[in-house]
Amino acid sequence: MLAGKETILVVEDDAALRELISTALRKYGYTVVEASNGGEALLICEKGKTPIHLMLTDVVMPQMSGRALAERLALSYPEMKVLYMSGYTGDAIVHHGVLDSGLNFIQKPFKILSLIEKVREVLGAAAAA
């Protein structure tokens, strides 16, 4: 089962892609909060009292990387899971020290169904039941 009820923070600087991802996640039952960059995501999280179960973030963004954002939010949201996405290959990102190997990662471009499957995998299939 791919549907879920969790809240997902989508952080993506490409507005069209952010909207596409958010729309797809909502169709599968997720609550989605959108941010166009790390600073906006931090502001949303500071204001909101909503628990964030998963942050889906681009790795490379202006102002703040997805990894730096995840590290900052980990203090306030220790249970939050993170799924990184990037147009760079996972090997290139690990090789350049942007991400550690073993972190949750999906490479762009991806099919929406592949993204939904990865989201469910990271959140844990049992949580959807």
N, CA, C and O atoms as CSV, one atom per row, in Angstrom:
chain,resi,resn,atom,element,x,y,z
A,1,MET,N,N,0.837,-1.185,0.000
A,1,MET,CA,C,0.000,0.000,0.000
A,1,MET,C,C,0.882,1.249,0.000
A,1,MET,O,O,1.771,1.380,0.841
A,2,LEU,N,N,0.642,2.153,-0.927
A,2,LEU,CA,C,1.496,3.329,-1.077
A,2,LEU,C,C,0.944,4.579,-0.396
A,2,LEU,O,O,1.680,5.539,-0.171
A,3,ALA,N,N,-0.328,4.572,-0.073
A,3,ALA,CA,C,-0.951,5.751,0.527
A,3,ALA,C,C,-0.476,5.931,1.959
A,3,ALA,O,O,-0.030,4.986,2.610
A,4,GLY,N,N,-0.581,7.167,2.433
A,4,GLY,CA,C,-0.195,7.461,3.805
A,4,GLY,C,C,-0.927,8.671,4.328
A,4,GLY,O,O,-1.603,9.380,3.584
A,5,LYS,N,N,-0.783,8.896,5.616
A,5,LYS,CA,C,-1.434,10.039,6.264
A,5,LYS,C,C,-0.406,10.984,6.873
A,5,LYS,O,O,-0.772,11.970,7.512
A,6,GLU,N,N,0.865,10.694,6.682
A,6,GLU,CA,C,1.914,11.495,7.286
A,6,GLU,C,C,2.022,12.878,6.641
A,6,GLU,O,O,1.481,13.132,5.565
A,7,THR,N,N,2.739,13.761,7.338
A,7,THR,CA,C,3.005,15.103,6.827
A,7,THR,C,C,4.403,15.130,6.230
A,7,THR,O,O,5.375,14.708,6.855
A,8,ILE,N,N,4.478,15.637,5.005
A,8,ILE,CA,C,5.748,15.691,4.273
A,8,ILE,C,C,6.074,17.140,3.938
A,8,ILE,O,O,5.242,17.864,3.390
A,9,LEU,N,N,7.281,17.551,4.269
A,9,LEU,CA,C,7.794,18.870,3.903
A,9,LEU,C,C,8.576,18.707,2.611
A,9,LEU,O,O,9.590,18.010,2.577
A,10,VAL,N,N,8.107,19.349,1.546
A,10,VAL,CA,C,8.770,19.282,0.240
A,10,VAL,C,C,9.562,20.576,0.049
A,10,VAL,O,O,8.989,21.664,-0.003
A,11,VAL,N,N,10.879,20.443,-0.055
A,11,VAL,CA,C,11.752,21.607,-0.232
A,11,VAL,C,C,12.444,21.461,-1.584
A,11,VAL,O,O,13.331,20.626,-1.762
A,12,GLU,N,N,12.014,22.296,-2.529
A,12,GLU,CA,C,12.510,22.220,-3.913
A,12,GLU,C,C,12.467,23.615,-4.498
A,12,GLU,O,O,11.430,24.276,-4.441
A,13,ASP,N,N,13.586,24.083,-5.068
A,13,ASP,CA,C,13.638,25.436,-5.605
A,13,ASP,C,C,12.989,25.568,-6.977
A,13,ASP,O,O,12.699,26.686,-7.404
A,14,ASP,N,N,12.756,24.482,-7.668
A,14,ASP,CA,C,12.059,24.516,-8.960
A,14,ASP,C,C,10.554,24.452,-8.689
A,14,ASP,O,O,10.033,23.412,-8.285
A,15,ALA,N,N,9.862,25.574,-8.915
A,15,ALA,CA,C,8.440,25.678,-8.561
A,15,ALA,C,C,7.573,24.634,-9.264
A,15,ALA,O,O,6.682,24.053,-8.644
A,16,ALA,N,N,7.823,24.394,-10.542
A,16,ALA,CA,C,7.009,23.429,-11.291
A,16,ALA,C,C,7.191,22.020,-10.739
A,16,ALA,O,O,6.219,21.280,-10.588
A,17,LEU,N,N,8.417,21.651,-10.440
A,17,LEU,CA,C,8.684,20.325,-9.883
A,17,LEU,C,C,8.102,20.194,-8.476
A,17,LEU,O,O,7.533,19.161,-8.125
A,18,ARG,N,N,8.247,21.243,-7.681
A,18,ARG,CA,C,7.689,21.241,-6.324
A,18,ARG,C,C,6.182,21.020,-6.371
A,18,ARG,O,O,5.644,20.240,-5.585
A,19,GLU,N,N,5.503,21.701,-7.285
A,19,GLU,CA,C,4.050,21.568,-7.420
A,19,GLU,C,C,3.667,20.161,-7.883
A,19,GLU,O,O,2.715,19.576,-7.367
A,20,LEU,N,N,4.398,19.625,-8.843
A,20,LEU,CA,C,4.133,18.275,-9.348
A,20,LEU,C,C,4.271,17.247,-8.224
A,20,LEU,O,O,3.399,16.397,-8.042
A,21,ILE,N,N,5.352,17.329,-7.484
A,21,ILE,CA,C,5.596,16.392,-6.379
A,21,ILE,C,C,4.510,16.531,-5.319
A,21,ILE,O,O,3.963,15.532,-4.852
A,22,SER,N,N,4.201,17.754,-4.943
A,22,SER,CA,C,3.211,18.002,-3.891
A,22,SER,C,C,1.834,17.488,-4.285
A,22,SER,O,O,1.144,16.869,-3.475
A,23,THR,N,N,1.435,17.740,-5.521
A,23,THR,CA,C,0.139,17.275,-6.015
A,23,THR,C,C,0.061,15.751,-5.961
A,23,THR,O,O,-0.944,15.186,-5.529
A,24,ALA,N,N,1.134,15.095,-6.404
A,24,ALA,CA,C,1.162,13.626,-6.400
A,24,ALA,C,C,1.074,13.079,-4.976
A,24,ALA,O,O,0.327,12.135,-4.720
A,25,LEU,N,N,1.820,13.657,-4.066
A,25,LEU,CA,C,1.795,13.187,-2.680
A,25,LEU,C,C,0.412,13.367,-2.064
A,25,LEU,O,O,-0.063,12.495,-1.336
A,26,ARG,N,N,-0.229,14.486,-2.352
A,26,ARG,CA,C,-1.582,14.719,-1.827
A,26,ARG,C,C,-2.571,13.686,-2.366
A,26,ARG,O,O,-3.463,13.240,-1.644
A,27,LYS,N,N,-2.413,13.308,-3.629
A,27,LYS,CA,C,-3.297,12.293,-4.216
A,27,LYS,C,C,-3.177,10.964,-3.486
A,27,LYS,O,O,-4.120,10.172,-3.477
A,28,TYR,N,N,-2.039,10.717,-2.880
A,28,TYR,CA,C,-1.831,9.480,-2.129
A,28,TYR,C,C,-2.150,9.650,-0.644
A,28,TYR,O,O,-1.847,8.769,0.161
A,29,GLY,N,N,-2.755,10.772,-0.281
A,29,GLY,CA,C,-3.251,10.961,1.080
A,29,GLY,C,C,-2.336,11.699,2.034
A,29,GLY,O,O,-2.703,11.931,3.186
A,30,TYR,N,N,-1.157,12.069,1.579
A,30,TYR,CA,C,-0.224,12.757,2.461
A,30,TYR,C,C,-0.610,14.226,2.632
A,30,TYR,O,O,-1.179,14.838,1.728
A,31,THR,N,N,-0.296,14.773,3.784
A,31,THR,CA,C,-0.399,16.213,4.008
A,31,THR,C,C,0.944,16.788,3.573
A,31,THR,O,O,1.997,16.294,3.977
A,32,VAL,N,N,0.906,17.835,2.747
A,32,VAL,CA,C,2.146,18.382,2.190
A,32,VAL,C,C,2.304,19.849,2.581
A,32,VAL,O,O,1.371,20.645,2.476
A,33,VAL,N,N,3.502,20.178,3.031
A,33,VAL,CA,C,3.907,21.549,3.310
A,33,VAL,C,C,5.031,21.837,2.325
A,33,VAL,O,O,5.959,21.040,2.185
A,34,GLU,N,N,4.948,22.977,1.642
A,34,GLU,CA,C,5.922,23.295,0.590
A,34,GLU,C,C,6.821,24.463,0.976
A,34,GLU,O,O,6.389,25.424,1.614
A,35,ALA,N,N,8.088,24.352,0.570
A,35,ALA,CA,C,9.042,25.444,0.741
A,35,ALA,C,C,9.924,25.501,-0.501
A,35,ALA,O,O,10.259,24.471,-1.086
A,36,SER,N,N,10.296,26.720,-0.897
A,36,SER,CA,C,11.111,26.881,-2.103
A,36,SER,C,C,12.609,26.880,-1.812
A,36,SER,O,O,13.421,26.792,-2.732
A,37,ASN,N,N,12.976,26.977,-0.532
A,37,ASN,CA,C,14.395,26.955,-0.169
A,37,ASN,C,C,14.534,26.630,1.318
A,37,ASN,O,O,13.542,26.522,2.038
A,38,GLY,N,N,15.769,26.478,1.757
A,38,GLY,CA,C,16.012,26.113,3.145
A,38,GLY,C,C,15.524,27.137,4.145
A,38,GLY,O,O,14.959,26.781,5.179
A,39,GLY,N,N,15.739,28.415,3.842
A,39,GLY,CA,C,15.291,29.471,4.752
A,39,GLY,C,C,13.780,29.460,4.943
A,39,GLY,O,O,13.282,29.598,6.060
A,40,GLU,N,N,13.068,29.295,3.851
A,40,GLU,CA,C,11.607,29.233,3.920
A,40,GLU,C,C,11.162,28.008,4.723
A,40,GLU,O,O,10.218,28.088,5.509
A,41,ALA,N,N,11.829,26.899,4.526
A,41,ALA,CA,C,11.495,25.682,5.280
A,41,ALA,C,C,11.718,25.894,6.774
A,41,ALA,O,O,10.904,25.456,7.587
A,42,LEU,N,N,12.802,26.553,7.141
A,42,LEU,CA,C,13.068,26.823,8.560
A,42,LEU,C,C,11.980,27.708,9.158
A,42,LEU,O,O,11.519,27.465,10.272
A,43,LEU,N,N,11.570,28.742,8.412
A,43,LEU,CA,C,10.506,29.624,8.904
A,43,LEU,C,C,9.194,28.875,9.094
A,43,LEU,O,O,8.509,29.057,10.101
A,44,ILE,N,N,8.852,28.044,8.140
A,44,ILE,CA,C,7.618,27.255,8.228
A,44,ILE,C,C,7.667,26.357,9.459
A,44,ILE,O,O,6.686,26.253,10.196
A,45,CYS,N,N,8.793,25.719,9.677
A,45,CYS,CA,C,8.913,24.798,10.810
A,45,CYS,C,C,8.929,25.532,12.144
A,45,CYS,O,O,8.439,25.007,13.144
A,46,GLU,N,N,9.489,26.747,12.172
A,46,GLU,CA,C,9.493,27.527,13.412
A,46,GLU,C,C,8.083,27.961,13.784
A,46,GLU,O,O,7.728,27.963,14.963
A,47,LYS,N,N,7.272,28.331,12.790
A,47,LYS,CA,C,5.897,28.788,13.030
A,47,LYS,C,C,4.951,27.642,13.346
A,47,LYS,O,O,4.106,27.735,14.236
A,48,GLY,N,N,5.115,26.560,12.596
A,48,GLY,CA,C,4.145,25.475,12.657
A,48,GLY,C,C,4.316,24.561,13.840
A,48,GLY,O,O,5.423,24.332,14.329
A,49,LYS,N,N,3.205,24.050,14.282
A,49,LYS,CA,C,3.209,23.059,15.356
A,49,LYS,C,C,2.940,21.666,14.790
A,49,LYS,O,O,2.839,20.691,15.534
A,50,THR,N,N,2.828,21.587,13.473
A,50,THR,CA,C,2.545,20.321,12.823
A,50,THR,C,C,3.788,19.448,12.828
A,50,THR,O,O,4.870,19.913,12.470
A,51,PRO,N,N,3.652,18.193,13.227
A,51,PRO,CA,C,4.815,17.317,13.137
A,51,PRO,C,C,5.176,17.051,11.678
A,51,PRO,O,O,4.291,16.870,10.841
A,52,ILE,N,N,6.441,17.028,11.380
A,52,ILE,CA,C,6.914,16.707,10.038
A,52,ILE,C,C,7.474,15.286,10.117
A,52,ILE,O,O,8.444,15.033,10.832
A,53,HIS,N,N,6.858,14.366,9.379
A,53,HIS,CA,C,7.291,12.977,9.415
A,53,HIS,C,C,8.446,12.721,8.439
A,53,HIS,O,O,9.330,11.903,8.691
A,54,LEU,N,N,8.408,13.446,7.320
A,54,LEU,CA,C,9.431,13.252,6.289
A,54,LEU,C,C,9.709,14.581,5.612
A,54,LEU,O,O,8.786,15.328,5.288
A,55,MET,N,N,10.982,14.873,5.399
A,55,MET,CA,C,11.348,16.008,4.568
A,55,MET,C,C,11.923,15.442,3.272
A,55,MET,O,O,12.883,14.673,3.281
A,56,LEU,N,N,11.315,15.839,2.168
A,56,LEU,CA,C,11.792,15.500,0.829
A,56,LEU,C,C,12.472,16.760,0.313
A,56,LEU,O,O,11.810,17.759,0.034
A,57,THR,N,N,13.781,16.710,0.188
A,57,THR,CA,C,14.510,17.933,-0.151
A,57,THR,C,C,15.510,17.719,-1.271
A,57,THR,O,O,16.150,16.674,-1.382
A,58,ASP,N,N,15.619,18.750,-2.097
A,58,ASP,CA,C,16.671,18.777,-3.098
A,58,ASP,C,C,17.994,18.878,-2.344
A,58,ASP,O,O,18.056,19.512,-1.290
A,59,VAL,N,N,19.031,18.273,-2.861
A,59,VAL,CA,C,20.340,18.325,-2.211
A,59,VAL,C,C,20.990,19.676,-2.465
A,59,VAL,O,O,21.485,20.315,-1.537
A,60,VAL,N,N,20.990,20.114,-3.730
A,60,VAL,CA,C,21.675,21.341,-4.118
A,60,VAL,C,C,20.640,22.437,-4.358
A,60,VAL,O,O,19.844,22.366,-5.294
A,61,MET,N,N,20.669,23.453,-3.490
A,61,MET,CA,C,19.756,24.595,-3.607
A,61,MET,C,C,20.523,25.862,-3.284
A,61,MET,O,O,21.552,25.817,-2.610
A,62,PRO,N,N,20.022,27.000,-3.767
A,62,PRO,CA,C,20.651,28.270,-3.393
A,62,PRO,C,C,20.510,28.505,-1.884
A,62,PRO,O,O,19.549,28.034,-1.276
A,63,GLN,N,N,21.421,29.202,-1.299
A,63,GLN,CA,C,21.421,29.627,0.102
A,63,GLN,C,C,21.788,28.523,1.083
A,63,GLN,O,O,22.681,28.712,1.909
A,64,MET,N,N,21.118,27.374,1.012
A,64,MET,CA,C,21.351,26.317,1.989
A,64,MET,C,C,21.132,24.958,1.327
A,64,MET,O,O,20.124,24.744,0.654
A,65,SER,N,N,22.069,24.054,1.520
A,65,SER,CA,C,21.912,22.718,0.941
A,65,SER,C,C,20.854,21.932,1.707
A,65,SER,O,O,20.516,22.252,2.847
A,66,GLY,N,N,20.351,20.913,1.059
A,66,GLY,CA,C,19.390,20.036,1.720
A,66,GLY,C,C,19.979,19.389,2.960
A,66,GLY,O,O,19.284,19.203,3.959
A,67,ARG,N,N,21.246,19.050,2.898
A,67,ARG,CA,C,21.889,18.420,4.058
A,67,ARG,C,C,21.986,19.393,5.229
A,67,ARG,O,O,21.702,19.025,6.369
A,68,ALA,N,N,22.383,20.627,4.952
A,68,ALA,CA,C,22.477,21.634,6.022
A,68,ALA,C,C,21.095,21.876,6.637
A,68,ALA,O,O,20.963,22.022,7.852
A,69,LEU,N,N,20.090,21.917,5.798
A,69,LEU,CA,C,18.720,22.097,6.285
A,69,LEU,C,C,18.315,20.932,7.184
A,69,LEU,O,O,17.764,21.143,8.265
A,70,ALA,N,N,18.580,19.724,6.747
A,70,ALA,CA,C,18.228,18.534,7.538
A,70,ALA,C,C,18.928,18.553,8.896
A,70,ALA,O,O,18.333,18.198,9.914
A,71,GLU,N,N,20.183,18.968,8.902
A,71,GLU,CA,C,20.932,19.032,10.163
A,71,GLU,C,C,20.329,20.059,11.113
A,71,GLU,O,O,20.254,19.818,12.318
A,72,ARG,N,N,19.898,21.201,10.581
A,72,ARG,CA,C,19.287,22.236,11.426
A,72,ARG,C,C,17.935,21.793,11.967
A,72,ARG,O,O,17.612,22.042,13.129
A,73,LEU,N,N,17.143,21.134,11.120
A,73,LEU,CA,C,15.807,20.708,11.554
A,73,LEU,C,C,15.841,19.493,12.479
A,73,LEU,O,O,14.887,19.251,13.218
A,74,ALA,N,N,16.926,18.733,12.442
A,74,ALA,CA,C,17.027,17.531,13.283
A,74,ALA,C,C,16.918,17.873,14.765
A,74,ALA,O,O,16.475,17.042,15.559
A,75,LEU,N,N,17.309,19.065,15.140
A,75,LEU,CA,C,17.219,19.470,16.546
A,75,LEU,C,C,15.766,19.609,16.991
A,75,LEU,O,O,15.410,19.205,18.099
A,76,SER,N,N,14.932,20.178,16.132
A,76,SER,CA,C,13.517,20.381,16.461
A,76,SER,C,C,12.653,19.176,16.121
A,76,SER,O,O,11.618,18.945,16.747
A,77,TYR,N,N,13.085,18.409,15.123
A,77,TYR,CA,C,12.318,17.264,14.633
A,77,TYR,C,C,13.197,16.013,14.629
A,77,TYR,O,O,13.553,15.510,13.564
A,78,PRO,N,N,13.547,15.511,15.812
A,78,PRO,CA,C,14.475,14.372,15.855
A,78,PRO,C,C,13.923,13.094,15.209
A,78,PRO,O,O,14.698,12.237,14.784
A,79,GLU,N,N,12.611,12.959,15.132
A,79,GLU,CA,C,12.004,11.762,14.548
A,79,GLU,C,C,11.802,11.881,13.029
A,79,GLU,O,O,11.450,10.906,12.366
A,80,MET,N,N,12.030,13.085,12.490
A,80,MET,CA,C,11.786,13.323,11.068
A,80,MET,C,C,12.764,12.523,10.206
A,80,MET,O,O,13.972,12.524,10.443
A,81,LYS,N,N,12.219,11.851,9.217
A,81,LYS,CA,C,13.049,11.139,8.250
A,81,LYS,C,C,13.335,12.088,7.087
A,81,LYS,O,O,12.588,13.039,6.860
A,82,VAL,N,N,14.414,11.829,6.356
A,82,VAL,CA,C,14.812,12.699,5.250
A,82,VAL,C,C,15.031,11.855,4.001
A,82,VAL,O,O,15.689,10.816,4.036
A,83,LEU,N,N,14.463,12.328,2.899
A,83,LEU,CA,C,14.697,11.731,1.588
A,83,LEU,C,C,15.272,12.826,0.702
A,83,LEU,O,O,14.610,13.826,0.426
A,84,TYR,N,N,16.502,12.628,0.262
A,84,TYR,CA,C,17.177,13.598,-0.593
A,84,TYR,C,C,16.907,13.266,-2.055
A,84,TYR,O,O,16.761,12.102,-2.427
A,85,MET,N,N,16.844,14.314,-2.879
A,85,MET,CA,C,16.710,14.123,-4.323
A,85,MET,C,C,17.676,15.068,-5.020
A,85,MET,O,O,17.977,16.156,-4.530
A,86,SER,N,N,18.155,14.620,-6.181
A,86,SER,CA,C,19.085,15.457,-6.932
A,86,SER,C,C,19.185,14.972,-8.365
A,86,SER,O,O,18.961,13.797,-8.658
A,87,GLY,N,N,19.524,15.896,-9.251
A,87,GLY,CA,C,19.808,15.557,-10.631
A,87,GLY,C,C,21.204,14.980,-10.789
A,87,GLY,O,O,21.518,14.369,-11.810
A,88,TYR,N,N,22.045,15.175,-9.772
A,88,TYR,CA,C,23.370,14.566,-9.773
A,88,TYR,C,C,23.219,13.111,-9.346
A,88,TYR,O,O,22.295,12.774,-8.606
A,89,THR,N,N,24.106,12.261,-9.802
A,89,THR,CA,C,24.023,10.861,-9.385
A,89,THR,C,C,24.397,10.744,-7.918
A,89,THR,O,O,25.122,11.578,-7.375
A,90,GLY,N,N,23.895,9.707,-7.294
A,90,GLY,CA,C,24.223,9.460,-5.894
A,90,GLY,C,C,25.714,9.327,-5.680
A,90,GLY,O,O,26.245,9.820,-4.685
A,91,ASP,N,N,26.405,8.662,-6.609
A,91,ASP,CA,C,27.849,8.495,-6.503
A,91,ASP,C,C,28.575,9.831,-6.533
A,91,ASP,O,O,29.512,10.051,-5.766
A,92,ALA,N,N,28.142,10.726,-7.419
A,92,ALA,CA,C,28.785,12.039,-7.520
A,92,ALA,C,C,28.593,12.847,-6.242
A,92,ALA,O,O,29.513,13.524,-5.784
A,93,ILE,N,N,27.408,12.772,-5.676
A,93,ILE,CA,C,27.118,13.526,-4.457
A,93,ILE,C,C,27.926,12.985,-3.286
A,93,ILE,O,O,28.464,13.762,-2.498
A,94,VAL,N,N,28.017,11.670,-3.163
A,94,VAL,CA,C,28.813,11.066,-2.096
A,94,VAL,C,C,30.285,11.372,-2.309
A,94,VAL,O,O,30.993,11.713,-1.361
A,95,HIS,N,N,30.752,11.253,-3.551
A,95,HIS,CA,C,32.160,11.482,-3.875
A,95,HIS,C,C,32.599,12.897,-3.517
A,95,HIS,O,O,33.724,13.100,-3.061
A,96,HIS,N,N,31.725,13.870,-3.719
A,96,HIS,CA,C,32.064,15.269,-3.439
A,96,HIS,C,C,31.738,15.675,-2.006
A,96,HIS,O,O,31.842,16.849,-1.649
A,97,GLY,N,N,31.347,14.708,-1.192
A,97,GLY,CA,C,31.132,14.985,0.229
A,97,GLY,C,C,29.839,15.702,0.545
A,97,GLY,O,O,29.669,16.191,1.662
A,98,VAL,N,N,28.925,15.781,-0.401
A,98,VAL,CA,C,27.663,16.471,-0.156
A,98,VAL,C,C,26.757,15.613,0.725
A,98,VAL,O,O,26.098,16.127,1.629
A,99,LEU,N,N,26.726,14.325,0.466
A,99,LEU,CA,C,25.945,13.380,1.265
A,99,LEU,C,C,26.810,12.182,1.613
A,99,LEU,O,O,27.748,11.845,0.890
A,100,ASP,N,N,26.487,11.551,2.718
A,100,ASP,CA,C,27.134,10.300,3.083
A,100,ASP,C,C,26.427,9.156,2.382
A,100,ASP,O,O,25.229,9.232,2.106
A,101,SER,N,N,27.165,8.100,2.096
A,101,SER,CA,C,26.506,6.938,1.514
A,101,SER,C,C,25.580,6.346,2.569
A,101,SER,O,O,25.818,6.475,3.769
A,102,GLY,N,N,24.539,5.708,2.106
A,102,GLY,CA,C,23.592,5.100,3.025
A,102,GLY,C,C,22.413,5.987,3.374
A,102,GLY,O,O,21.467,5.523,4.010
A,103,LEU,N,N,22.443,7.243,2.979
A,103,LEU,CA,C,21.297,8.115,3.226
A,103,LEU,C,C,20.220,7.839,2.185
A,103,LEU,O,O,20.512,7.331,1.103
A,104,ASN,N,N,18.989,8.169,2.507
A,104,ASN,CA,C,17.875,7.963,1.576
A,104,ASN,C,C,17.989,8.956,0.426
A,104,ASN,O,O,18.069,10.166,0.639
A,105,PHE,N,N,17.995,8.427,-0.795
A,105,PHE,CA,C,18.248,9.260,-1.969
A,105,PHE,C,C,17.455,8.747,-3.164
A,105,PHE,O,O,17.334,7.540,-3.370
A,106,ILE,N,N,16.914,9.681,-3.952
A,106,ILE,CA,C,16.284,9.348,-5.224
A,106,ILE,C,C,16.828,10.314,-6.272
A,106,ILE,O,O,16.910,11.520,-6.041
A,107,GLN,N,N,17.195,9.765,-7.421
A,107,GLN,CA,C,17.794,10.585,-8.467
A,107,GLN,C,C,16.740,11.155,-9.398
A,107,GLN,O,O,15.832,10.448,-9.837
A,108,LYS,N,N,16.871,12.449,-9.696
A,108,LYS,CA,C,16.023,13.105,-10.698
A,108,LYS,C,C,16.608,12.818,-12.071
A,108,LYS,O,O,17.823,12.647,-12.178
A,109,PRO,N,N,15.825,12.759,-13.098
A,109,PRO,CA,C,14.364,12.741,-13.053
A,109,PRO,C,C,13.875,11.369,-12.593
A,109,PRO,O,O,14.524,10.351,-12.835
A,110,PHE,N,N,12.735,11.360,-11.937
A,110,PHE,CA,C,12.156,10.114,-11.477
A,110,PHE,C,C,10.696,10.063,-11.901
A,110,PHE,O,O,10.077,11.094,-12.162
A,111,LYS,N,N,10.159,8.864,-11.965
A,111,LYS,CA,C,8.740,8.693,-12.231
A,111,LYS,C,C,8.009,8.913,-10.912
A,111,LYS,O,O,8.509,8.540,-9.850
A,112,ILE,N,N,6.847,9.508,-10.979
A,112,ILE,CA,C,6.089,9.810,-9.766
A,112,ILE,C,C,5.850,8.545,-8.942
A,112,ILE,O,O,5.987,8.569,-7.719
A,113,LEU,N,N,5.501,7.457,-9.593
A,113,LEU,CA,C,5.260,6.221,-8.855
A,113,LEU,C,C,6.522,5.770,-8.113
A,113,LEU,O,O,6.437,5.278,-6.988
A,114,SER,N,N,7.680,5.934,-8.733
A,114,SER,CA,C,8.946,5.583,-8.064
A,114,SER,C,C,9.160,6.450,-6.825
A,114,SER,O,O,9.627,5.966,-5.793
A,115,LEU,N,N,8.815,7.729,-6.935
A,115,LEU,CA,C,8.938,8.632,-5.789
A,115,LEU,C,C,8.002,8.200,-4.668
A,115,LEU,O,O,8.412,8.124,-3.510
A,116,ILE,N,N,6.755,7.919,-5.003
A,116,ILE,CA,C,5.773,7.518,-3.991
A,116,ILE,C,C,6.240,6.231,-3.300
A,116,ILE,O,O,6.141,6.106,-2.080
A,117,GLU,N,N,6.742,5.292,-4.076
A,117,GLU,CA,C,7.255,4.038,-3.501
A,117,GLU,C,C,8.424,4.307,-2.552
A,117,GLU,O,O,8.511,3.710,-1.479
A,118,LYS,N,N,9.320,5.209,-2.954
A,118,LYS,CA,C,10.481,5.532,-2.120
A,118,LYS,C,C,10.046,6.239,-0.837
A,118,LYS,O,O,10.574,5.955,0.238
A,119,VAL,N,N,9.090,7.154,-0.946
A,119,VAL,CA,C,8.551,7.851,0.219
A,119,VAL,C,C,7.982,6.828,1.207
A,119,VAL,O,O,8.266,6.890,2.404
A,120,ARG,N,N,7.190,5.900,0.708
A,120,ARG,CA,C,6.573,4.891,1.565
A,120,ARG,C,C,7.640,4.006,2.201
A,120,ARG,O,O,7.531,3.632,3.368
A,121,GLU,N,N,8.667,3.674,1.429
A,121,GLU,CA,C,9.767,2.864,1.949
A,121,GLU,C,C,10.467,3.580,3.095
A,121,GLU,O,O,10.739,2.978,4.134
A,122,VAL,N,N,10.760,4.859,2.910
A,122,VAL,CA,C,11.478,5.622,3.935
A,122,VAL,C,C,10.607,5.802,5.173
A,122,VAL,O,O,11.106,5.689,6.293
A,123,LEU,N,N,9.336,6.075,4.999
A,123,LEU,CA,C,8.444,6.252,6.146
A,123,LEU,C,C,8.164,4.930,6.842
A,123,LEU,O,O,7.869,4.901,8.037
A,124,GLY,N,N,8.256,3.849,6.104
A,124,GLY,CA,C,7.974,2.539,6.675
A,124,GLY,C,C,6.557,2.114,6.324
A,124,GLY,O,O,5.591,2.804,6.653
A,125,ALA,N,N,6.442,0.996,5.666
A,125,ALA,CA,C,5.129,0.518,5.197
A,125,ALA,C,C,4.152,0.309,6.342
A,125,ALA,O,O,2.948,0.487,6.162
A,126,ALA,N,N,4.644,-0.062,7.509
A,126,ALA,CA,C,3.755,-0.340,8.653
A,126,ALA,C,C,3.019,0.910,9.107
A,126,ALA,O,O,1.906,0.820,9.624
A,127,ALA,N,N,3.633,2.080,8.920
A,127,ALA,CA,C,3.007,3.316,9.372
A,127,ALA,C,C,1.731,3.635,8.609
A,127,ALA,O,O,0.877,4.362,9.115
A,128,ALA,N,N,1.589,3.106,7.407
A,128,ALA,CA,C,0.420,3.389,6.583
A,128,ALA,C,C,-0.795,2.589,7.025
A,128,ALA,O,O,-1.930,2.973,6.742
A,129,ALA,N,N,-0.565,1.488,7.711
A,129,ALA,CA,C,-1.676,0.611,8.103
A,129,ALA,C,C,-2.530,1.219,9.181
A,129,ALA,O,O,-3.504,0.604,9.618
